[in-house]
Amino acid sequence: MATKNTTAPRLEVRGIRKTFGQNAVLKGINLSVDAGEVVALIGGNGAGKSTLMKIIMGIYTCDEGDILIDGQAVKLGKPAASLAQGIYLVPQEPMLFPNMTVLENILMGFNENEGELKKRLNECMKELNFDLNLQRKANTLSIAEQQLVELLRGMMRNARILILDEATSAADPENQVEIDRAIENLCRGKTVLIVAHRLGAVKMCDKVAVVEDHTITCCGTHAEVLEQNSYYRKAWADYRAARSITYSVKGGQDDDK
């Protein structure tokens, strides 16, 4: 039996390419994520960020390239294969059954003892510092609350690699603070990929990967990418300017650096 390579990245993608018709969506993507690392993917609409995440989740298959987990090449042509590898995607638009309760949505698909599942769920909610009535119908939840329920689904499945495709629609400020706090709690010690539509999300990340022209053009810490990548510098400057205007109107203080 081969010895497991404990120094290998938890997740690595090499040379991933994907086309839809004549449209090249991914042009040789390379990315390495270590165990316990939180990485944000930043880029404009249509750059290929969500497509890459769907390939890792097995929703799409790549045309070329390899995916490795803990140094071993894996085939992820179906969501079931990704789930078996401990990968879970929290989608941009949460997919909950509207007429079912929060509890029913989270526990769907489990065959374990319900009492044990509820105990584990309570532990997950404490870890996220998230309090929600589990008997509420899903159609009464805000977008932020729906994403938190999706996060709980991933935690209940003991995901080794969690992918969070941030909702593009803005939550109200109170809910956004709650979901950001829960995500930050969730990320501690876990391997997480965040498709960040709000630059504020990079505060909780170890690395930032910039996706431009359907490939990753720069990857490093926030400070490194800010120095090396013009797209990220402009995006960050625009974000800081917008924050400055918002906080000057509200009379508050922006603590983003």
C-alpha positions as CSV (number, residue, x, y, z in Angstrom):
1,M,0.0,0.0,0.0
2,A,1.3,3.4,-1.0
3,T,2.2,5.8,1.8
4,K,-0.2,8.8,1.9
5,N,1.5,12.1,1.0
6,T,0.7,14.2,4.1
7,T,2.4,17.3,2.6
8,A,0.1,17.3,-0.5
9,P,-2.5,20.1,-0.8
10,R,-6.0,19.1,0.3
11,L,-7.3,20.2,-3.1
12,E,-5.4,20.8,-6.3
13,V,-6.7,21.6,-9.8
14,R,-4.3,21.4,-12.8
15,G,-4.9,22.7,-16.3
16,I,-8.7,22.7,-16.0
17,R,-10.3,23.7,-19.3
18,K,-14.0,24.0,-20.1
19,T,-15.9,25.2,-23.2
20,F,-19.6,25.6,-23.9
21,G,-20.0,25.5,-27.6
22,Q,-17.5,28.0,-29.0
23,N,-17.2,29.8,-25.7
24,A,-14.0,29.0,-23.7
25,V,-15.1,29.4,-20.1
26,L,-11.9,28.1,-18.4
27,K,-8.5,28.3,-20.1
28,G,-6.1,26.1,-18.1
29,I,-7.0,26.8,-14.4
30,N,-4.3,25.9,-11.8
31,L,-5.1,26.3,-8.1
32,S,-3.7,24.7,-4.9
33,V,-5.5,24.8,-1.5
34,D,-3.8,23.4,1.6
35,A,-5.8,21.7,4.4
36,G,-7.3,24.3,6.7
37,E,-6.8,27.1,4.2
38,V,-9.5,29.6,3.2
39,V,-9.2,30.9,-0.4
40,A,-11.3,33.6,-2.0
41,L,-11.9,33.6,-5.8
42,I,-12.3,37.2,-7.1
43,G,-13.2,38.2,-10.6
44,G,-15.8,39.8,-12.9
45,N,-19.1,38.3,-13.9
46,G,-18.5,35.5,-16.5
47,A,-14.8,35.1,-15.6
48,G,-15.4,31.4,-14.8
49,K,-15.4,31.3,-11.0
50,S,-18.7,29.5,-10.5
51,T,-18.0,27.1,-13.4
52,L,-14.8,26.0,-11.7
53,M,-16.6,25.4,-8.5
54,K,-19.3,23.3,-10.3
55,I,-16.6,21.2,-11.9
56,I,-15.1,20.5,-8.4
57,M,-18.6,19.7,-7.2
58,G,-19.2,17.3,-10.1
59,I,-22.0,19.3,-11.6
60,Y,-20.0,19.9,-14.8
61,T,-17.2,17.8,-16.2
62,C,-14.0,19.5,-17.4
63,D,-12.7,19.0,-21.0
64,E,-9.1,18.8,-19.9
65,G,-7.2,18.8,-16.6
66,D,-6.9,17.0,-13.3
67,I,-8.3,17.3,-9.8
68,L,-6.3,15.9,-6.9
69,I,-7.4,15.5,-3.3
70,D,-4.6,14.9,-0.8
71,G,-2.2,14.2,-3.7
72,Q,-4.4,11.6,-5.3
73,A,-6.1,12.1,-8.7
74,V,-9.9,11.7,-8.5
75,K,-12.7,11.6,-11.0
76,L,-15.6,13.9,-10.1
77,G,-18.0,13.5,-13.0
78,K,-21.1,13.5,-10.7
79,P,-22.1,15.3,-7.5
80,A,-22.3,11.9,-5.7
81,A,-18.6,11.4,-6.4
82,S,-17.7,14.8,-5.0
83,L,-19.9,14.2,-1.9
84,A,-18.1,10.9,-1.4
85,Q,-14.8,12.8,-1.4
86,G,-16.1,15.2,1.3
87,I,-16.8,18.1,-1.0
88,Y,-19.9,20.2,-0.4
89,L,-21.1,23.3,-2.4
90,V,-23.2,26.0,-0.8
91,P,-24.9,27.4,-4.0
92,Q,-25.2,31.1,-4.8
93,E,-29.0,30.6,-4.8
94,P,-29.9,28.2,-1.9
95,M,-31.9,25.2,-3.0
96,L,-34.3,24.5,-0.1
97,F,-37.7,22.9,-0.3
98,P,-39.9,25.9,0.5
99,N,-42.8,24.1,2.1
100,M,-40.6,21.9,4.4
101,T,-39.2,23.0,7.7
102,V,-35.6,24.0,8.3
103,L,-35.0,20.7,10.2
104,E,-36.5,18.6,7.4
105,N,-34.4,20.4,4.8
106,I,-31.2,19.8,6.7
107,L,-31.8,16.2,7.6
108,M,-33.1,15.1,4.2
109,G,-31.1,12.1,2.9
110,F,-29.8,10.8,6.2
111,N,-30.5,7.3,7.4
112,E,-29.1,7.7,10.9
113,N,-31.0,7.9,14.2
114,E,-33.0,11.1,14.3
115,G,-32.0,11.8,17.9
116,E,-28.3,11.5,17.1
117,L,-28.7,13.7,14.0
118,K,-30.5,16.4,16.1
119,K,-27.7,16.3,18.7
120,R,-25.1,16.8,15.9
121,L,-27.1,19.6,14.4
122,N,-27.3,21.4,17.7
123,E,-23.5,21.1,18.0
124,C,-23.1,22.5,14.5
125,M,-25.4,25.5,15.3
126,K,-23.4,26.2,18.4
127,E,-20.2,26.1,16.3
128,L,-21.6,28.7,13.9
129,N,-23.1,30.7,16.8
130,F,-26.3,30.5,14.8
131,D,-29.8,30.4,16.4
132,L,-32.8,29.6,14.3
133,N,-36.2,28.0,14.9
134,L,-35.8,24.6,13.2
135,Q,-39.6,24.4,12.7
136,R,-39.8,27.4,10.5
137,K,-40.8,26.8,6.9
138,A,-38.0,27.4,4.4
139,N,-40.1,29.9,2.5
140,T,-40.1,32.3,5.5
141,L,-36.3,32.6,5.6
142,S,-34.2,35.5,4.3
143,I,-31.5,34.8,1.6
144,A,-28.9,35.1,4.4
145,E,-30.7,32.6,6.6
146,Q,-31.1,30.2,3.7
147,Q,-27.4,30.3,3.0
148,L,-26.8,29.5,6.7
149,V,-29.1,26.5,6.4
150,E,-27.0,25.4,3.4
151,L,-23.9,25.8,5.5
152,L,-25.4,23.6,8.2
153,R,-26.2,21.0,5.5
154,G,-22.5,20.9,4.6
155,M,-21.4,20.7,8.2
156,M,-23.8,17.8,8.9
157,R,-22.1,15.9,6.1
158,N,-18.7,16.4,7.6
159,A,-17.4,18.2,4.5
160,R,-13.6,18.2,4.2
161,I,-13.8,20.8,1.4
162,L,-16.5,23.4,1.6
163,I,-17.3,25.6,-1.4
164,L,-19.3,28.8,-0.7
165,D,-20.6,30.6,-3.8
166,E,-21.7,33.9,-2.2
167,A,-25.2,35.2,-3.0
168,T,-25.0,38.2,-5.4
169,S,-28.2,39.6,-4.0
170,A,-27.4,41.8,-0.9
171,A,-28.8,40.7,2.4
172,D,-30.1,43.4,4.8
173,P,-27.2,44.7,7.0
174,E,-28.3,42.8,10.1
175,N,-28.6,39.4,8.4
176,Q,-25.3,40.1,6.4
177,V,-23.5,40.6,9.7
178,E,-24.9,37.4,11.0
179,I,-24.0,35.3,7.9
180,D,-20.5,36.8,7.8
181,R,-20.0,35.9,11.5
182,A,-21.2,32.4,10.9
183,I,-19.0,31.9,7.9
184,E,-16.0,33.2,9.8
185,N,-16.7,30.7,12.6
186,L,-17.2,27.9,10.1
187,C,-13.9,28.6,8.3
188,R,-11.7,28.1,11.4
189,G,-9.6,25.0,10.7
190,K,-11.5,24.0,7.6
191,T,-10.6,24.0,3.9
192,V,-12.9,26.5,2.2
193,L,-13.2,28.0,-1.2
194,I,-15.3,31.2,-1.4
195,V,-16.5,32.7,-4.6
196,A,-16.5,36.2,-3.3
197,H,-19.0,38.7,-4.8
198,R,-18.3,41.2,-2.0
199,L,-14.6,42.1,-1.4
200,G,-15.3,42.3,2.3
201,A,-15.3,38.6,2.4
202,V,-11.6,38.4,1.8
203,K,-11.0,39.5,5.4
204,M,-11.5,36.0,6.6
205,C,-9.4,34.4,3.8
206,D,-5.8,33.2,3.9
207,K,-5.3,33.7,0.1
208,V,-6.9,35.5,-2.8
209,A,-7.0,34.1,-6.3
210,V,-7.9,36.5,-9.1
211,V,-9.8,35.1,-12.1
212,E,-9.3,37.1,-15.3
213,D,-9.9,36.2,-18.9
214,H,-11.0,32.7,-17.7
215,T,-7.8,31.8,-15.9
216,I,-6.2,32.6,-12.6
217,T,-3.7,35.4,-13.1
218,C,-2.6,36.0,-9.5
219,C,-2.8,34.1,-6.2
220,G,-1.4,35.0,-2.8
221,T,-2.2,36.9,0.4
222,H,-4.4,40.0,0.2
223,A,-1.3,42.2,0.5
224,E,0.6,40.3,-2.2
225,V,-2.2,40.3,-4.7
226,L,-2.9,44.0,-4.0
227,E,0.7,44.8,-4.9
228,Q,0.9,42.5,-7.9
229,N,-2.5,42.6,-9.7
230,S,-4.0,45.8,-11.3
231,Y,-7.5,44.3,-11.5
232,Y,-7.5,43.6,-7.7
233,R,-6.0,47.0,-6.9
234,K,-8.8,48.8,-8.8
235,A,-11.5,46.5,-7.4
236,W,-10.3,47.1,-3.9
237,A,-10.0,50.9,-4.4
238,D,-13.6,51.0,-5.7
239,Y,-14.8,48.9,-2.7
240,R,-13.0,51.2,-0.2
241,A,-14.4,54.3,-1.9
242,A,-17.9,52.9,-1.7
243,R,-17.5,51.9,1.9
244,S,-16.1,55.4,2.7
245,I,-19.2,57.0,1.2
246,T,-21.6,54.7,3.0
247,Y,-19.9,55.2,6.4
248,S,-19.7,59.0,6.0
249,V,-23.4,59.1,5.3
250,K,-24.2,56.9,8.3
251,G,-21.7,58.7,10.5
252,G,-19.9,55.5,11.4
253,Q,-16.4,54.2,11.0
254,D,-15.2,51.7,8.4
255,D,-12.7,49.3,9.9
256,D,-11.8,47.5,6.7
257,K,-8.1,47.9,5.9
